[in-house]
Amino acid sequence: MFALLLSGCYNSQDARERVLKIYNWADYIDESVLEDFKAYYKEETGEDIRIVYQTFDINEIMLTKIERGHEDFDVVCPSEYIIERMLKKDLLLPIDTTFGNTPNYIKDVAPYIREEINKLSQPGRKASDYAVAYMWGTAGILYNTKYVPEEDAETWACLWDAKYAGKILMKESYRDAYGTAIIYAHAKELEEGSITVEDLMNDYSPRAMEIAEEYLKAMKPNIAGWEADFGKEMMTKNKAWINMTWSGDAVWAIEEAEAVGVELDYVVPKEGSNIWYDGWVIPKYARNRKAASYFINYMCRSDIALRNMDEIGYVSAIATPEILEEKIDETLDYYSDLSYLFGPEADSVQVDRIQYPDKSVVERCAMIRDFGDKTEEVLAIWSRIKGDNLGVGITILIFASVAVMSGWIIYKRYKKYKRRQGASARSRARRKTRLR
């Protein structure tokens, strides 16, 4: 009986080592990549692998599961401030970059982004040894060009402008809201150059929090609702005119709106904003570190990065000549300086300015760090701001969002299929343009 018990334990452990458990944001990967990874892993290691894939919508929910050790996920995709918090709490394992005969694609992460990730390092723990950037982007204003002129959208002041009351959506993100308020409150000092965006967004002094709350309360009467995902849908249907959102969502919304005759655009306000980074990490309680490391490396391959970008609209941290070539669009009538990302040869290239912000935009943005022991105080502010937001605007928005969300899963699946087709067609068209 004892021998049988040992045998059973061994088989159970052996079975778990053939499973890769991934925890990622919803709609944040080309799902066919997961299937292809199994064949890739078999080819590279001679081992079969089964994937268990789960999704989350909020960083803190993911972190709670990891902290409690109730889930043995092998690889997860937190945002930069959660990576910093996980490093502080010793919740991460270093990523193995020894892959035998398999090339190390992790080295293709843009040096600029690797430097940003390393700002999260803790004593004895270099962040880039524990986290590999996946996607990145900016926070800004998605706006309806029919109702909102560009000169209004290019400043955070539009969120406080009463003429747009009831037509503004804000991300359900206390960090972005805090950063937006504190930046706008110091617009004059930023213009004078007496303070930086990075200093402001990471100032959690009592006075800074007081200012942020004051400005958010002043903005609140204009806000139709706080959204996590439905904002881009509301924008495409003219239900809202301004949406404080993330660049990837903006790309998605602009493409969808164009198909129904609604013209949207996106801009990072002139005062400055947040640049965020999501990255792959291996949690402390992972049970298949080898497969996790191989998966992270696989996700850094240029062809895989391009597939994921075409699927979800966000921008990969991988900066290879292959990706730059694929993203050049000679039909655009503007040029961007991407030398900070791809090197000096990319100082004047035709690429989507929303996906790839110009160097001048990046220079006025910064990464929001972990609030640390001030998190509860900032959350308390956020709770007070939203607590009594039960006016007519939000009531209308709730009913509208329910209508929009009905059939949501079927709709998104269909749109994913159409985007794949569209991305392939656009890719072929760009290649033909370059050949001509």
Secondary structure, 3 states (H helix, E strand, C coil): CHHHHHHHHHHHHHHHCCEEEEEEECCCCCHHHHHHHHHHHHHHHCCCCEEEEEEECCHHHHHHHHHHCCCCCCEECCEHHHHHHHHHCCCEECCCCCCCCCCCCHHHECHHHHHHHHCCCECCECHHHHEEEEEEEEEEEEEECCCCCHHHHCCHHHHHCHHHCCCEEEECCHHHHHHHHHHHHCHHHHHHCCCCHHHHHCCCCHHHHHHHHHHHHHHHHHEEEEECCCHHHHHHCCCCCEEEEEHHHHHHHHHHHHHCCCCEEEECCCCCEEEEEEEEEEECCCCCHHHHHHHHHHHCCHHHHHHHHHHHCCEECECCHHHHHHHCCCCCCCCECCHHHHCHHHCCECCCCCCCCCHHHHCCEECCCCCHHHHHHHHHHHHHHHHCCCCHHHHHHHHHHHHHHCCHHHHHHHHHHHHHHHHHHHHHHHHHHHHC
